Amino acid sequence: MIATQELRDLGQSVWLDNITRELLEAGTIQHYIDDYGVSGLTSNPSIFEQAIASGAYDEDIVAAARQGLSHEEIFFHLALDDLRRAADLFAPIHRRTDGVDGWVSLEVSPLLAYDTARTVASVADLHQRAGRANLFVKIPGTPEGLPAIEESVAAGIAVNVTLLFDAAQYRAAADAYLRGVERRIAAGLNPAVGSVASLFISRWDVAVATTVPADLRNRLGLAVGHEVYQAYREWLASPRVQRALNFGGRPQRLLWASTKTKDPAARDTLYVEGLAAPFTINTMPDSTLAAVVDHATVTSAMAPDGVEHREVLARFAAAGVDTVELAGRLQREGAAAFTRSWNELLSRIDTQLTPTQETP
């Protein structure tokens, strides 16, 4: 049995962290669904920038530009087309699981990470334009993003909360989601609004790679993941969540993001094998998915109240790593990195247009 099936049997969903037109037209995503059990998909500006650089979208970019669309409008036009197609591929899974699984994700402009009002407006616009019941709109879990999460959920819009790094950030995002659900309950509206909370893993180990002893390398991401998983299980069991479930609400699921190992010396399936847990999601790029299918070994699920991660985190603290400060820095750096990718994406669209614009 391949490891993706073992993860599914354990209760974890495997998603693909990639989308391109080539993957859609070559039938690769359908192959992943049929043969590997992939049951959802995530995307980000970096993924689309690389896809647009391939030249596969040149004709559509030119056609959209001739309609007077801005570079940002062109991007969302292209992204929504691809994600609608992907959403349709995952729609049978979405129906079969009654909306638990089978989602795809589209991100709002990273330029809005610290602008609550414009984020809320953009989320509503993208949700309406997408026209798919199984599409998440991604909202960063920054302090300014939290009220946008609440407002969007209260409006009945499914959201993927991104750029989360530690238990405190996770709890804040989960509470924002729950407040939105509770507002729908109070208003007599359907409270079953889908959501995932995306915790970024590998960037922790990259951040401390050169500053900690060798025996601590590539251990911080998993330790933080285990700490957040414990917080997740506590949140699920809390009276507020149980009350919301009794009114028909849906629990927000925990998603492991950034699970490609960055250290060539580390096992390439490290963050998959170490984060196996029921009612969670692991989204991974094609290369990690291939490695998991080829040689990953899934032996057991994480313990919901294990103590090993506390011992590891204590050792990092003794080595001078302030995880609270680092989590805040990683979130700020993550937002900045997404902004750079966004600007590169718009620049790439401009580059793809330039030869046509110079033609007499």
C-alpha positions, -999 to 999 in steps of 0.1 A, spaced: 0 0 0 14 34 -9 19 60 18 -8 83 6 -34 56 11 -20 49 45 -25 86 54 -60 85 41 -67 53 61 -54 72 91 -78 100 85 -55 126 69 -62 143 36 -34 147 10 -36 178 -11 -15 191 -40 3 224 -35 5 233 -72 -16 242 -102 -8 249 -138 -27 247 -170 -3 219 -181 -12 198 -151 -49 203 -159 -47 196 -196 -23 166 -193 -46 149 -169 -20 149 -142 -43 162 -114 -69 136 -123 -41 110 -122 -32 122 -87 -68 120 -76 -74 85 -91 -41 69 -83 -27 87 -52 -59 97 -34 -52 135 -36 -83 152 -25 -77 189 -27 -54 216 -40 -37 249 -28 -21 276 -48 -1 309 -42 13 337 -63 47 319 -66 31 289 -82 12 311 -108 43 332 -115 62 301 -125 33 288 -146 29 321 -165 66 321 -171 62 289 -191 44 308 -219 13 287 -216 -9 317 -209 5 341 -234 -25 342 -258 -49 346 -229 -28 374 -214 -28 393 -246 -66 388 -251 -73 400 -216 -50 430 -220 -69 440 -252 -101 440 -231 -85 468 -210 -79 446 -179 -51 456 -155 -23 432 -147 -39 423 -115 -73 417 -132 -55 396 -158 -40 374 -131 -73 368 -113 -90 361 -147 -64 334 -155 -62 320 -119 -100 317 -116 -102 299 -150 -77 273 -138 -91 270 -103 -127 265 -116 -114 236 -137 -96 221 -107 -126 227 -85 -147 207 -110 -122 178 -108 -125 177 -70 -163 183 -69 -172 146 -67 -150 143 -36 -166 175 -22 -200 160 -27 -191 126 -14 -176 140 18 -204 165 23 -180 194 20 -153 182 43 -128 176 15 -124 183 -22 -114 220 -19 -92 243 -40 -78 276 -28 -72 311 -43 -53 338 -25 -63 375 -22 -36 400 -32 -8 398 -6 -7 436 -8 -39 435 14 -23 416 42 -25 446 66 -57 461 52 -88 446 68 -115 465 48 -100 459 14 -94 422 22 -130 417 31 -141 434 -1 -117 413 -22 -127 380 -6 -164 387 -13 -156 397 -49 -134 366 -56 -159 343 -40 -187 356 -61 -167 355 -93 -154 320 -87 -189 305 -87 -178 272 -71 -190 258 -38 -156 241 -32 -133 271 -35 -116 286 -5 -104 322 -5 -71 325 13 -68 352 40 -35 358 59 -37 352 96 -21 386 104 -36 407 131 -53 428 104 -65 396 87 -83 382 117 -113 405 115 -115 399 78 -117 361 85 -146 367 110 -164 390 85 -160 367 56 -171 336 75 -201 355 89 -210 363 53 -209 325 45 -176 325 26 -153 295 29 -118 306 38 -83 292 40 -64 310 67 -28 312 56 6 324 71 2 308 105 33 298 123 27 289 160 0 279 184 -8 315 194 -14 325 158 -34 294 152 -57 300 182 -63 335 171 -73 324 136 -95 296 149 -113 320 172 -118 344 144 -134 316 124 -155 306 153 -168 341 159 -180 342 123 -198 309 128 -214 321 160 -226 352 143 -244 331 117 -259 309 145 -272 341 162 -287 354 129 -304 321 122 -282 313 92 -266 281 81 -234 279 102 -217 251 81 -190 273 65 -159 254 54 -124 265 65 -89 254 71 -61 269 91 -27 266 73 4 262 95 38 267 78 63 241 88 97 241 69 104 278 74 111 272 111 140 249 103 154 272 76 153 301 101 175 283 127 196 261 105 228 279 111 223 289 147 215 257 166 235 225 174 236 198 147 214 175 167 186 201 167 186 208 130 153 200 112 135 193 145 119 227 152 92 226 125 79 192 137 80 203 174 60 234 166 36 213 145 30 189 174 24 219 197 -2 233 173 -18 199 169 -23 197 206 -39 232 206 -61 221 176 -73 191 195 -81 212 226 -99 237 204 -120 210 188 -130 197 223 -138 231 237 -174 239 248 -177 268 223 -168 245 193 -191 217 206 -219 242 209 -214 254 174 -213 218 161 -246 212 179 -261 240 158 -248 225 126 -214 242 124 -183 227 108 -150 225 126 -122 243 109 -95 218 99 -58 221 105 -36 220 73 1 215 72 17 238 46 53 243 35 60 206 39 88 203 13 120 196 31 145 224 24 177 208 38 191 183 12 206 164 41 172 157 57 147 130 47 125 144 19 94 130 35 103 143 70 73 166 74 48 141 60 58 112 81 61 134 112 28 151 109 4 122 102 -28 129 121 -65 123 117 -88 152 106 -58 172 92 -45 179 58 -10 178 43 -6 199 11 26 192 -8 42 200 -41 46 174 -68 82 165 -58 72 158 -22 41 139 -34 63 117 -56 87 110 -27 58 101 -4 44 77 -30 78 62 -36 93 56 -2 74 73 27 67 52 58 37 60 79 38 41 112 14 59 135 -5 91 142 7 120 163 -4 118 199 -28 146 207 -12 153 241 24 141 236 51 156 257 81 150 234 76 183 215 78 202 248 112 187 256 124 196 221 111 232 224 128 235 258 161 225 242 156 252 215 149 277 242 181 267 260 199 272 227 187 308 225 157 304 202 128 326 212 99 309 194 74 336 202 96 363 186 105 340 157 69 332 149 61 369 146 91 374 124 83 344 102 48 357 97 60 392 87 87 377 64 61 353 49 38 382 41 68 401 26 78 371 5 42 367 -8 43 404 -17 76 399 -36 61 369 -54 30 390 -62 51 418 -77 71 393 -97 39 378 -109 26 411 -122 60 419 -137 59 385 -154 26 394 -170 41 427 -181 70 408 -196 48 384 -215 29 414 -229 59 434 -240 68 417 -272 32 420 -284 30 457 -274 62 464 -294 50 447 -326 39 474 -352 
